[in-house]
Amino acid sequence: MGRTIDQLLGELRVTSTFGIETERVTAAPSATPAVARKNAEDLARDPKYGANSGRVSMLITKDEMDALLEAGAPGPEIQVIRSFKNEELSTTFSDHCSNCQRWIHLGDSEREGQCYCGKVYRVVFDQTPQDWSMRQGMVCMDCGAENGYSWPDQVSIRGTERRQIRCSAMRAGRRTRVGRFASTQLLR
């Protein structure tokens, strides 16, 4: 008999399934082809599953993974973006969409949203250890500019819930977005 949802939540050190990522474990790369092949064969014969809360990563059974998904854990089609809260400095962060690489402002509350490209994401505040290298504040979704817009100039784009904004240079066409990654080069 597998663990209950409450037991899994306790072991993952969270209070809800909102930000628990689940997956079928894949074979880790190896410098030795024979080891890589053996690991892949072992996992094909006896699949392993994992759960990650941002604080804890652990192995779970297939039934436990199915139960977590049924209880509201995001499936593989939903990006989980992990951050942390810093009340002392009132600092917020931005991170990239895994689909289009545009910037998403994480704000200060857990939520589910949708990127400009349509990718569904969830923001959770359970990142351990705290990653201060994350981009701080709200930035232009296309080029990552930290300034160059004024609050009245913000535009809400296709249901992005004002978590993605365009700077004035992007709106005026003076800056371009190249491929999947932003270019901060100004056009003359």
N, CA and C atoms as an extended XYZ file, in Angstrom:
564
Properties=species:S:1:pos:R:3:atomname:S:1:resname:S:1:resid:I:1 pbc="F F F"
N         0.847       -1.183        0.000 N   MET     1
C         0.000        0.000        0.000 CA  MET     1
C         0.888        1.242        0.000 C   MET     1
N         0.580        2.172       -0.885 N   GLY     2
C         1.359        3.405       -1.000 CA  GLY     2
C         1.017        4.408        0.086 C   GLY     2
N         1.766        5.478        0.101 N   ARG     3
C         1.529        6.550        1.060 CA  ARG     3
C         0.287        7.352        0.663 C   ARG     3
N        -0.363        7.935        1.647 N   THR     4
C        -1.520        8.786        1.393 CA  THR     4
C        -1.031       10.151        0.904 C   THR     4
N        -1.949       10.955        0.371 N   ILE     5
C        -1.610       12.311       -0.067 CA  ILE     5
C        -1.042       13.106        1.108 C   ILE     5
N        -1.666       13.012        2.272 N   ASP     6
C        -1.171       13.745        3.444 CA  ASP     6
C         0.248       13.318        3.821 C   ASP     6
N         0.533       12.028        3.728 N   GLN     7
C         1.888       11.549        4.033 CA  GLN     7
C         2.893       12.082        3.005 C   GLN     7
N         2.497       12.065        1.721 N   LEU     8
C         3.383       12.588        0.677 CA  LEU     8
C         3.638       14.080        0.871 C   LEU     8
N         2.587       14.836        1.167 N   LEU     9
C         2.750       16.270        1.412 CA  LEU     9
C         3.701       16.515        2.582 C   LEU     9
N         3.566       15.726        3.641 N   GLY    10
C         4.459       15.860        4.798 CA  GLY    10
C         5.907       15.574        4.428 C   GLY    10
N         6.136       14.510        3.667 N   GLU    11
C         7.507       14.171        3.276 CA  GLU    11
C         8.093       15.191        2.300 C   GLU    11
N         7.233       15.788        1.470 N   LEU    12
C         7.692       16.804        0.518 CA  LEU    12
C         7.766       18.200        1.144 C   LEU    12
N         7.312       18.302        2.416 N   ARG    13
C         7.353       19.541        3.191 CA  ARG    13
C         6.570       20.681        2.540 C   ARG    13
N         5.353       20.356        2.071 N   VAL    14
C         4.431       21.344        1.513 CA  VAL    14
C         3.039       21.083        2.081 C   VAL    14
N         2.149       22.042        1.888 N   THR    15
C         0.794       21.889        2.410 CA  THR    15
C        -0.242       21.602        1.330 C   THR    15
N         0.163       21.718        0.049 N   SER    16
C        -0.770       21.415       -1.039 CA  SER    16
C        -0.009       20.820       -2.217 C   SER    16
N        -0.756       20.269       -3.152 N   THR    17
C        -0.152       19.653       -4.342 CA  THR    17
C         0.125       20.677       -5.438 C   THR    17
N        -0.225       21.937       -5.235 N   PHE    18
C        -0.181       22.975       -6.265 CA  PHE    18
C         1.147       23.023       -7.032 C   PHE    18
N         2.273       22.902       -6.354 N   GLY    19
C         3.573       23.042       -7.004 CA  GLY    19
C         4.402       21.777       -7.050 C   GLY    19
N         3.798       20.613       -6.819 N   ILE    20
C         4.566       19.363       -6.823 CA  ILE    20
C         4.724       18.865       -8.254 C   ILE    20
N         5.963       18.786       -8.708 N   GLU    21
C         6.245       18.240      -10.033 CA  GLU    21
C         6.420       16.732       -9.910 C   GLU    21
N         5.819       15.999      -10.840 N   THR    22
C         5.976       14.543      -10.854 CA  THR    22
C         6.487       14.139      -12.229 C   THR    22
N         7.219       13.033      -12.269 N   GLU    23
C         7.755       12.572      -13.547 CA  GLU    23
C         8.184       11.120      -13.458 C   GLU    23
N         8.257       10.506      -14.610 N   ARG    24
C         8.886        9.196      -14.700 CA  ARG    24
C        10.383        9.444      -14.794 C   ARG    24
N        11.142        8.780      -13.958 N   VAL    25
C        12.586        8.979      -13.905 CA  VAL    25
C        13.220        8.402      -15.170 C   VAL    25
N        14.126        9.176      -15.763 N   THR    26
C        14.853        8.716      -16.941 CA  THR    26
C        16.285        8.387      -16.551 C   THR    26
N        16.923        7.600      -17.378 N   ALA    27
C        18.306        7.192      -17.106 CA  ALA    27
C        19.230        8.397      -17.179 C   ALA    27
N        20.110        8.495      -16.218 N   ALA    28
C        21.092        9.575      -16.207 CA  ALA    28
C        22.175        9.279      -17.238 C   ALA    28
N        22.687       10.322      -17.888 N   PRO    29
C        23.769       10.102      -18.841 CA  PRO    29
C        25.006        9.533      -18.145 C   PRO    29
N        25.763        8.764      -18.873 N   SER    30
C        26.976        8.176      -18.319 CA  SER    30
C        28.076        8.245      -19.361 C   SER    30
N        29.317        8.387      -18.890 N   ALA    31
C        30.459        8.411      -19.795 CA  ALA    31
C        30.724        7.028      -20.372 C   ALA    31
N        30.215        6.015      -19.707 N   THR    32
C        30.417        4.649      -20.157 CA  THR    32
C        29.139        4.140      -20.826 C   THR    32
N        29.174        3.837      -22.122 N   PRO    33
C        27.972        3.373      -22.815 CA  PRO    33
C        27.335        2.143      -22.165 C   PRO    33
N        28.147        1.237      -21.644 N   ALA    34
C        27.606        0.026      -21.026 CA  ALA    34
C        26.788        0.366      -19.777 C   ALA    34
N        27.256        1.310      -18.974 N   VAL    35
C        26.537        1.726      -17.773 CA  VAL    35
C        25.237        2.426      -18.163 C   VAL    35
N        25.300        3.301      -19.153 N   ALA    36
C        24.103        4.008      -19.614 CA  ALA    36
C        23.059        3.014      -20.121 C   ALA    36
N        23.492        2.032      -20.895 N   ARG    37
C        22.578        1.022      -21.429 CA  ARG    37
C        21.953        0.204      -20.297 C   ARG    37
N        22.756       -0.196      -19.322 N   LYS    38
C        22.241       -0.974      -18.194 CA  LYS    38
C        21.215       -0.170      -17.395 C   LYS    38
N        21.515        1.120      -17.129 N   ASN    39
C        20.574        1.978      -16.402 CA  ASN    39
C        19.255        2.114      -17.162 C   ASN    39
N        19.341        2.299      -18.472 N   ALA    40
C        18.129        2.441      -19.289 CA  ALA    40
C        17.327        1.145      -19.293 C   ALA    40
N        18.010        0.016      -19.381 N   GLU    41
C        17.318       -1.283      -19.361 CA  GLU    41
C        16.656       -1.519      -18.003 C   GLU    41
N        17.355       -1.180      -16.913 N   ASP    42
C        16.779       -1.334      -15.569 CA  ASP    42
C        15.514       -0.502      -15.401 C   ASP    42
N        15.550        0.746      -15.880 N   LEU    43
C        14.382        1.615      -15.751 CA  LEU    43
C        13.242        1.177      -16.673 C   LEU    43
N        13.565        0.575      -17.801 N   ALA    44
C        12.519        0.067      -18.695 CA  ALA    44
C        11.832       -1.140      -18.044 C   ALA    44
N        12.611       -1.968      -17.391 N   ARG    45
C        12.089       -3.166      -16.730 CA  ARG    45
C        11.338       -2.818      -15.443 C   ARG    45
N        11.869       -1.852      -14.693 N   ASP    46
C        11.300       -1.466      -13.402 CA  ASP    46
C        11.235        0.062      -13.329 C   ASP    46
N        10.198        0.671      -13.924 N   PRO    47
C        10.127        2.138      -13.960 CA  PRO    47
C        10.115        2.754      -12.566 C   PRO    47
N        10.735        3.916      -12.475 N   LYS    48
C        10.778        4.683      -11.224 CA  LYS    48
C        10.104        6.026      -11.491 C   LYS    48
N         9.520        6.585      -10.442 N   TYR    49
C         8.820        7.855      -10.552 CA  TYR    49
C         9.320        8.782       -9.461 C   TYR    49
N         9.274       10.074       -9.743 N   GLY    50
C         9.777       11.042       -8.788 CA  GLY    50
C         8.800       12.163       -8.533 C   GLY    50
N         8.959       12.811       -7.388 N   ALA    51
C         8.189       13.999       -7.019 CA  ALA    51
C         9.168       15.037       -6.481 C   ALA    51
N         8.931       16.298       -6.842 N   ASN    52
C         9.801       17.389       -6.426 CA  ASN    52
C         8.938       18.541       -5.938 C   ASN    52
N         9.252       19.038       -4.755 N   SER    53
C         8.496       20.158       -4.205 CA  SER    53
C         9.293       21.455       -4.165 C   SER    53
N        10.526       21.443       -4.578 N   GLY    54
C        11.366       22.627       -4.423 CA  GLY    54
C        12.188       22.560       -3.154 C   GLY    54
N        11.694       21.831       -2.178 N   ARG    55
C        12.430       21.599       -0.937 CA  ARG    55
C        12.966       20.181       -0.886 C   ARG    55
N        12.190       19.250       -1.445 N   VAL    56
C        12.524       17.829       -1.364 CA  VAL    56
C        12.259       17.168       -2.711 C   VAL    56
N        13.169       16.299       -3.118 N   SER    57
C        12.958       15.420       -4.270 CA  SER    57
C        12.995       13.999       -3.756 C   SER    57
N        12.053       13.172       -4.207 N   MET    58
C        12.013       11.799       -3.700 CA  MET    58
C        11.390       10.866       -4.716 C   MET    58
N        11.677        9.593       -4.560 N   LEU    59
C        11.070        8.568       -5.401 CA  LEU    59
C         9.685        8.238       -4.864 C   LEU    59
N         8.763        8.013       -5.794 N   ILE    60
C         7.401        7.627       -5.440 CA  ILE    60
C         6.980        6.493       -6.370 C   ILE    60
N         5.861        5.874       -6.070 N   THR    61
C         5.340        4.822       -6.935 CA  THR    61
C         4.470        5.448       -8.031 C   THR    61
N         4.149        4.662       -9.047 N   LYS    62
C         3.258        5.113      -10.120 CA  LYS    62
C         1.892        5.474       -9.536 C   LYS    62
N         1.380        4.662       -8.622 N   ASP    63
C         0.082        4.944       -7.996 CA  ASP    63
C         0.122        6.249       -7.202 C   ASP    63
N         1.235        6.516       -6.506 N   GLU    64
C         1.371        7.764       -5.758 CA  GLU    64
C         1.421        8.961       -6.707 C   GLU    64
N         2.116        8.809       -7.840 N   MET    65
C         2.169        9.881       -8.823 CA  MET    65
C         0.770       10.158       -9.369 C   MET    65
N         0.043        9.113       -9.714 N   ASP    66
C        -1.323        9.282      -10.220 CA  ASP    66
C        -2.211        9.963       -9.187 C   ASP    66
N        -2.050        9.596       -7.914 N   ALA    67
C        -2.850       10.207       -6.845 CA  ALA    67
C        -2.512       11.693       -6.697 C   ALA    67
N        -1.224       12.049       -6.780 N   LEU    68
C        -0.831       13.461       -6.699 CA  LEU    68
C        -1.414       14.259       -7.857 C   LEU    68
N        -1.360       13.697       -9.067 N   LEU    69
C        -1.925       14.381      -10.225 CA  LEU    69
C        -3.437       14.557      -10.071 C   LEU    69
N        -4.096       13.526       -9.600 N   GLU    70
C        -5.544       13.595       -9.394 CA  GLU    70
C        -5.902       14.627       -8.316 C   GLU    70
N        -5.009       14.816       -7.359 N   ALA    71
C        -5.249       15.774       -6.268 CA  ALA    71
C        -4.846       17.201       -6.643 C   ALA    71
N        -4.406       17.432       -7.896 N   GLY    72
C        -4.130       18.790       -8.342 CA  GLY    72
C        -2.694       19.134       -8.652 C   GLY    72
N        -1.772       18.182       -8.535 N   ALA    73
C        -0.387       18.462       -8.913 CA  ALA    73
C        -0.348       18.731      -10.421 C   ALA    73
N         0.518       19.639      -10.859 N   PRO    74
C         0.560       19.950      -12.286 CA  PRO    74
C         1.105       18.785      -13.102 C   PRO    74
N         0.537       18.580      -14.268 N   GLY    75
C         1.047       17.569      -15.178 CA  GLY    75
C         2.248       18.098      -15.941 C   GLY    75
N         2.801       17.296      -16.836 N   PRO    76
C         4.018       17.702      -17.544 CA  PRO    76
C         3.812       18.891      -18.490 C   PRO    76
N         2.571       19.187      -18.841 N   GLU    77
C         2.300       20.308      -19.745 CA  GLU    77
C         2.314       21.665      -19.033 C   GLU    77
N         2.386       21.659      -17.714 N   ILE    78
C         2.381       22.901      -16.934 CA  ILE    78
C         3.783       23.154      -16.375 C   ILE    78
N         4.320       24.344      -16.653 N   GLN    79
C         5.630       24.724      -16.120 CA  GLN    79
C         5.477       25.186      -14.677 C   GLN    79
N         6.315       24.667      -13.800 N   VAL    80
C         6.351       25.141      -12.417 CA  VAL    80
C         7.573       26.043      -12.286 C   VAL    80
N         7.325       27.294      -11.888 N   ILE    81
C         8.402       28.268      -11.704 CA  ILE    81
C         8.561       28.479      -10.204 C   ILE    81
N         9.738       28.163       -9.696 N   ARG    82
C         9.997       28.242       -8.262 CA  ARG    82
C        10.738       29.533       -7.925 C   ARG    82
N        10.310       30.149       -6.846 N   SER    83
C        10.955       31.353       -6.361 CA  SER    83
C        10.920       31.321       -4.838 C   SER    83
N        11.238       32.437       -4.223 N   PHE    84
C        11.151       32.545       -2.772 CA  PHE    84
C        10.703       33.949       -2.428 C   PHE    84
N        10.162       34.100       -1.233 N   LYS    85
C         9.709       35.411       -0.778 CA  LYS    85
C        10.772       36.036        0.108 C   LYS    85
N        10.969       37.321       -0.078 N   ASN    86
C        11.874       38.067        0.775 CA  ASN    86
C        11.132       39.293        1.262 C   ASN    86
N        10.483       39.163        2.415 N   GLU    87
C         9.682       40.257        2.953 CA  GLU    87
C        10.537       41.429        3.423 C   GLU    87
N        11.765       41.159        3.852 N   GLU    88
C        12.635       42.242        4.333 CA  GLU    88
C        12.857       43.298        3.272 C   GLU    88
N        13.161       42.856        2.065 N   LEU    89
C        13.482       43.786        0.986 CA  LEU    89
C        12.324       43.984        0.017 C   LEU    89
N        11.232       43.252        0.184 N   SER    90
C        10.092       43.286       -0.744 CA  SER    90
C        10.539       43.029       -2.180 C   SER    90
N        11.480       42.119       -2.337 N   THR    91
C        12.023       41.808       -3.654 CA  THR    91
C        11.142       40.785       -4.365 C   THR    91
N        10.869       41.039       -5.633 N   THR    92
C        10.196       40.054       -6.475 CA  THR    92
C        11.140       39.696       -7.615 C   THR    92
N        10.802       38.650       -8.351 N   PHE    93
C        11.688       38.143       -9.392 CA  PHE    93
C        10.928       37.890      -10.682 C   PHE    93
N        11.673       37.718      -11.758 N   SER    94
C        11.129       37.323      -13.052 CA  SER    94
C        11.910       36.114      -13.529 C   SER    94
N        11.265       35.267      -14.312 N   ASP    95
C        11.932       34.088      -14.865 CA  ASP    95
C        11.373       33.827      -16.257 C   ASP    95
N        12.031       32.936      -16.994 N   HIS    96
C        11.654       32.654      -18.378 CA  HIS    96
C        10.550       31.612      -18.505 C   HIS    96
N         9.734       31.796      -19.523 N   CYS    97
C         8.792       30.765      -19.955 CA  CYS    97
C         9.615       29.652      -20.595 C   CYS    97
N         9.313       28.405      -20.272 N   SER    98
C        10.075       27.280      -20.827 CA  SER    98
C         9.766       27.054      -22.304 C   SER    98
N         8.687       27.622      -22.788 N   ASN    99
C         8.294       27.427      -24.178 CA  ASN    99
C         8.885       28.478      -25.117 C   ASN    99
N         8.744       29.762      -24.762 N   CYS   100
C         9.160       30.834      -25.678 CA  CYS   100
C        10.302       31.694      -25.133 C   CYS   100
N        10.707       31.473      -23.905 N   GLN   101
C        11.790       32.210      -23.243 CA  GLN   101
C        11.454       33.655      -22.918 C   GLN   101
N        10.176       34.063      -23.052 N   ARG   102
C         9.806       35.411      -22.621 CA  ARG   102
C         9.856       35.470      -21.096 C   ARG   102
N        10.014       36.681      -20.582 N   TRP   103
C        10.081       36.886      -19.137 CA  TRP   103
C         8.682       36.921      -18.543 C   TRP   103
N         8.526       36.312      -17.365 N   ILE   104
C         7.286       36.326      -16.598 CA  ILE   104
C         7.616       36.888      -15.225 C   ILE   104
N         6.867       37.904      -14.798 N   HIS   105
C         7.066       38.449      -13.462 CA  HIS   105
C         6.371       37.524      -12.470 C   HIS   105
N         7.104       37.071      -11.460 N   LEU   106
C         6.578       36.081      -10.524 CA  LEU   106
C         5.727       36.696       -9.422 C   LEU   106
N         5.911       37.980       -9.160 N   GLY   107
C         5.094       38.642       -8.150 CA  GLY   107
C         5.370       38.120       -6.755 C   GLY   107
N         4.330       38.160       -5.917 N   ASP   108
C         4.517       37.760       -4.524 CA  ASP   108
C         3.432       36.816       -4.028 C   ASP   108
N         2.692       36.192       -4.956 N   SER   109
C         1.669       35.234       -4.529 CA  SER   109
C         1.644       34.040       -5.482 C   SER   109
N         1.401       32.868       -4.904 N   GLU   110
C         1.311       31.666       -5.720 CA  GLU   110
C         0.091       31.782       -6.622 C   GLU   110
N         0.253       31.354       -7.868 N   ARG   111
C        -0.851       31.452       -8.817 CA  ARG   111
C        -0.562       30.609      -10.048 C   ARG   111
N        -1.601       30.387      -10.813 N   GLU   112
C        -1.467       29.782      -12.132 CA  GLU   112
C        -1.751       30.871      -13.146 C   GLU   112
N        -0.973       30.912      -14.199 N   GLY   113
C        -1.158       31.915      -15.242 CA  GLY   113
C        -0.843       31.334      -16.600 C   GLY   113
N        -0.886       32.201      -17.589 N   GLN   114
C        -0.600       31.779      -18.956 CA  GLN   114
C         0.303       32.810      -19.602 C   GLN   114
N         1.387       32.348      -20.183 N   CYS   115
C         2.337       33.215      -20.875 CA  CYS   115
C         1.697       33.750      -22.152 C   CYS   115
N         2.283       34.777      -22.680 N   TYR   116
C         1.867       35.363      -23.952 CA  TYR   116
C         1.781       34.299      -25.050 C   TYR   116
N         2.685       33.308      -25.011 N   CYS   117
C         2.713       32.254      -26.045 CA  CYS   117
C         1.638       31.188      -25.818 C   CYS   117
N         0.981       31.211      -24.666 N   GLY   118
C        -0.056       30.234      -24.369 CA  GLY   118
C         0.356       29.168      -23.363 C   GLY   118
N         1.627       29.082      -23.022 N   LYS   119
C         2.117       28.086      -22.067 CA  LYS   119
C         1.543       28.373      -20.678 C   LYS   119
N         0.953       27.371      -20.062 N   VAL   120
C         0.421       27.498      -18.713 CA  VAL   120
C         1.557       27.288      -17.714 C   VAL   120
N         1.587       28.119      -16.686 N   TYR   121
C         2.621       27.998      -15.663 CA  TYR   121
C         2.006       28.178      -14.285 C   TYR   121
N         2.734       27.697      -13.285 N   ARG   122
C         2.379       27.939      -11.893 CA  ARG   122
C         3.587       28.542      -11.195 C   ARG   122
N         3.338       29.550      -10.380 N   VAL   123
C         4.383       30.179       -9.579 CA  VAL   123
C         4.215       29.694       -8.147 C   VAL   123
N         5.299       29.153       -7.578 N   VAL   124
C         5.290       28.698       -6.191 CA  VAL   124
C         6.508       29.271       -5.472 C   VAL   124
N         6.372       29.454       -4.167 N   PHE   125
C         7.430       30.062       -3.366 CA  PHE   125
C         7.980       29.054       -2.367 C   PHE   125
N         8.659       28.042       -2.899 N   ASP   126
C         9.233       27.006       -2.039 CA  ASP   126
C        10.680       26.700       -2.418 C   ASP   126
N        11.308       27.637       -3.101 N   GLN   127
C        12.676       27.406       -3.565 CA  GLN   127
C        13.652       27.358       -2.398 C   GLN   127
N        14.387       26.261       -2.322 N   THR   128
C        15.412       26.079       -1.302 CA  THR   128
C        16.623       25.444       -1.959 C   THR   128
N        17.804       25.988       -1.841 N   PRO   129
C        18.105       27.264       -1.193 CA  PRO   129
C        17.649       28.440       -2.064 C   PRO   129
N        17.614       29.609       -1.470 N   GLN   130
C        17.193       30.806       -2.194 CA  GLN   130
C        18.200       31.135       -3.281 C   GLN   130
N        17.694       31.431       -4.476 N   ASP   131
C        18.543       31.717       -5.634 CA  ASP   131
C        18.509       33.217       -5.926 C   ASP   131
N        19.475       33.939       -5.385 N   TRP   132
C        19.524       35.385       -5.584 CA  TRP   132
C        20.042       35.774       -6.958 C   TRP   132
N        20.434       34.796       -7.786 N   SER   133
C        20.881       35.132       -9.134 CA  SER   133
C        19.698       35.313      -10.088 C   SER   133
N        18.480       35.015       -9.623 N   MET   134
C        17.301       35.223      -10.461 CA  MET   134
C        17.144       36.709      -10.778 C   MET   134
N        16.556       36.991      -11.917 N   ARG   135
C        16.330       38.376      -12.341 CA  ARG   135
C        15.364       39.050      -11.382 C   ARG   135
N        15.756       40.180      -10.811 N   GLN   136
C        14.919       40.861       -9.823 CA  GLN   136
C        13.970       41.850      -10.483 C   GLN   136
N        12.760       41.925       -9.946 N   GLY   137
C        11.765       42.892      -10.394 CA  GLY   137
C        11.035       42.478      -11.655 C   GLY   137
N        10.167       43.369      -12.113 N   MET   138
C         9.417       43.159      -13.344 CA  MET   138
C        10.245       43.701      -14.503 C   MET   138
N        10.358       42.912      -15.564 N   VAL   139
C        11.148       43.317      -16.720 CA  VAL   139
C        10.310       43.147      -17.986 C   VAL   139
N        10.762       43.767      -19.070 N   CYS   140
C        10.086       43.626      -20.359 CA  CYS   140
C        10.061       42.154      -20.742 C   CYS   140
N         8.891       41.662      -21.139 N   MET   141
C         8.758       40.236      -21.447 CA  MET   141
C         9.591       39.825      -22.652 C   MET   141
N         9.866       40.752      -23.568 N   ASP   142
C        10.569       40.396      -24.791 CA  ASP   142
C        12.078       40.582      -24.719 C   ASP   142
N        12.526       41.691      -24.114 N   CYS   143
C        13.965       41.961      -24.138 CA  CYS   143
C        14.606       41.926      -22.758 C   CYS   143
N        13.805       41.877      -21.700 N   GLY   144
C        14.362       41.818      -20.348 CA  GLY   144
C        14.811       43.152      -19.794 C   GLY   144
N        14.470       44.256      -20.490 N   ALA   145
C        14.866       45.585      -20.003 CA  ALA   145
C        14.226       45.839      -18.645 C   ALA   145
N        15.032       46.360      -17.726 N   GLU   146
C        14.541       46.627      -16.375 CA  GLU   146
C        13.862       47.972      -16.262 C   GLU   146
N        14.088       48.837      -17.220 N   ASN   147
C        13.406       50.127      -17.202 CA  ASN   147
C        13.116       50.519      -18.643 C   ASN   147
N        12.658       51.703      -18.864 N   GLY   148
C        12.299       52.093      -20.214 CA  GLY   148
C        10.796       52.036      -20.428 C   GLY   148
N        10.063       51.788      -19.362 N   TYR   149
C         8.609       51.842      -19.430 CA  TYR   149
C         8.126       52.551      -18.185 C   TYR   149
N         6.981       53.112      -18.297 N   SER   150
C         6.380       53.716      -17.108 CA  SER   150
C         5.128       52.929      -16.796 C   SER   150
N         4.738       52.914      -15.544 N   TRP   151
C         3.599       52.097      -15.142 CA  TRP   151
C         2.349       52.366      -15.964 C   TRP   151
N         2.009       53.642      -16.293 N   PRO   152
C         0.810       53.840      -17.102 CA  PRO   152
C         0.954       53.256      -18.512 C   PRO   152
N         2.179       53.025      -18.964 N   ASP   153
C         2.411       52.478      -20.302 CA  ASP   153
C         2.245       50.966      -20.379 C   ASP   153
N         2.092       50.291      -19.255 N   GLN   154
C         1.996       48.834      -19.280 CA  GLN   154
C         0.818       48.405      -20.132 C   GLN   154
N         1.012       47.326      -20.835 N   VAL   155
C        -0.092       46.768      -21.615 CA  VAL   155
C        -0.330       45.344      -21.164 C   VAL   155
N        -1.581       44.996      -21.014 N   SER   156
C        -1.924       43.615      -20.702 CA  SER   156
C        -2.146       42.924      -22.038 C   SER   156
N        -1.471       41.830      -22.250 N   ILE   157
C        -1.492       41.185      -23.552 CA  ILE   157
C        -2.122       39.809      -23.451 C   ILE   157
N        -3.170       39.572      -24.179 N   ARG   158
C        -3.839       38.278      -24.293 CA  ARG   158
C        -3.911       37.495      -22.992 C   ARG   158
N        -4.509       38.057      -21.975 N   GLY   159
C        -4.730       37.305      -20.744 CA  GLY   159
C        -3.489       37.046      -19.914 C   GLY   159
N        -2.469       37.863      -20.051 N   THR   160
C        -1.252       37.632      -19.272 CA  THR   160
C        -1.361       38.190      -17.864 C   THR   160
N        -2.512       38.730      -17.506 N   GLU   161
C        -2.787       39.185      -16.148 CA  GLU   161
C        -1.768       40.201      -15.640 C   GLU   161
N        -1.279       41.032      -16.525 N   ARG   162
C        -0.352       42.104      -16.184 CA  ARG   162
C         0.918       41.579      -15.519 C   ARG   162
N         1.290       40.348      -15.805 N   ARG   163
C         2.548       39.791      -15.303 CA  ARG   163
C         3.618       39.851      -16.386 C   ARG   163
N         3.222       40.255      -17.590 N   GLN   164
C         4.163       40.424      -18.684 CA  GLN   164
C         3.894       41.777      -19.324 C   GLN   164
N         4.935       42.563      -19.456 N   ILE   165
C         4.801       43.894      -20.030 CA  ILE   165
C         5.819       44.053      -21.147 C   ILE   165
N         5.575       45.026      -22.007 N   ARG   166
C         6.533       45.374      -23.066 CA  ARG   166
C         7.092       46.756      -22.763 C   ARG   166
N         8.389       46.900      -22.946 N   CYS   167
C         9.002       48.212      -22.740 CA  CYS   167
C         8.664       49.106      -23.936 C   CYS   167
N         8.856       50.391      -23.752 N   SER   168
C         8.517       51.335      -24.813 CA  SER   168
C         9.366       51.101      -26.060 C   SER   168
N        10.624       50.665      -25.898 N   ALA   169
C        11.482       50.404      -27.063 CA  ALA   169
C        10.953       49.229      -27.884 C   ALA   169
N        10.444       48.196      -27.224 N   MET   170
C         9.872       47.055      -27.957 CA  MET   170
C         8.592       47.476      -28.672 C   MET   170
N         7.732       48.233      -27.968 N   ARG   171
C         6.473       48.663      -28.590 CA  ARG   171
C         6.727       49.589      -29.771 C   ARG   171
N         7.773       50.397      -29.696 N   ALA   172
C         8.077       51.337      -30.778 CA  ALA   172
C         8.889       50.688      -31.888 C   ALA   172
N         9.288       49.427      -31.690 N   GLY   173
C        10.062       48.736      -32.719 CA  GLY   173
C        11.527       49.111      -32.757 C   GLY   173
N        12.029       49.725      -31.694 N   ARG   174
C        13.442       50.114      -31.650 CA  ARG   174
C        14.330       49.005      -31.104 C   ARG   174
N        13.742       47.942      -30.609 N   ARG   175
C        14.492       46.813      -30.071 CA  ARG   175
C        13.854       45.569      -30.677 C   ARG   175
N        14.651       44.553      -30.951 N   THR   176
C        14.098       43.357      -31.582 CA  THR   176
C        14.243       42.156      -30.673 C   THR   176
N        13.399       41.209      -30.925 N   ARG   177
C        13.461       39.917      -30.247 CA  ARG   177
C        13.848       38.920      -31.314 C   ARG   177
N        14.979       38.254      -31.142 N   VAL   178
C        15.503       37.366      -32.161 CA  VAL   178
C        15.290       35.921      -31.747 C   VAL   178
N        14.609       35.154      -32.577 N   GLY   179
C        14.402       33.734      -32.296 CA  GLY   179
C        13.746       33.534      -30.950 C   GLY   179
N        14.213       32.541      -30.220 N   ARG   180
C        13.640       32.227      -28.911 CA  ARG   180
C        14.247       33.068      -27.806 C   ARG   180
N        15.286       33.815      -28.104 N   PHE   181
C        15.950       34.586      -27.059 CA  PHE   181
C        15.931       36.054      -27.417 C   PHE   181
N        15.810       36.863      -26.397 N   ALA   182
C        15.699       38.300      -26.613 CA  ALA   182
C        17.035       38.915      -26.963 C   ALA   182
N        17.001       39.892      -27.830 N   SER   183
C        18.157       40.700      -28.130 CA  SER   183
C        17.905       42.069      -27.548 C   SER   183
N        18.845       42.577      -26.820 N   THR   184
C        18.657       43.912      -26.258 CA  THR   184
C        19.301       44.968      -27.135 C   THR   184
N        19.631       44.589      -28.352 N   GLN   185
C        20.246       45.532      -29.278 CA  GLN   185
C        19.189       46.530      -29.748 C   GLN   185
N        19.512       47.816      -29.619 N   LEU   186
C        18.601       48.850      -30.087 CA  LEU   186
C        18.794       49.046      -31.594 C   LEU   186
N        17.695       49.177      -32.295 N   LEU   187
C        17.752       49.453      -33.735 CA  LEU   187
C        17.922       50.954      -33.934 C   LEU   187
N        18.641       51.334      -34.936 N   ARG   188
C        18.841       52.766      -35.220 CA  ARG   188
C        17.944       53.188      -36.341 C   ARG   188
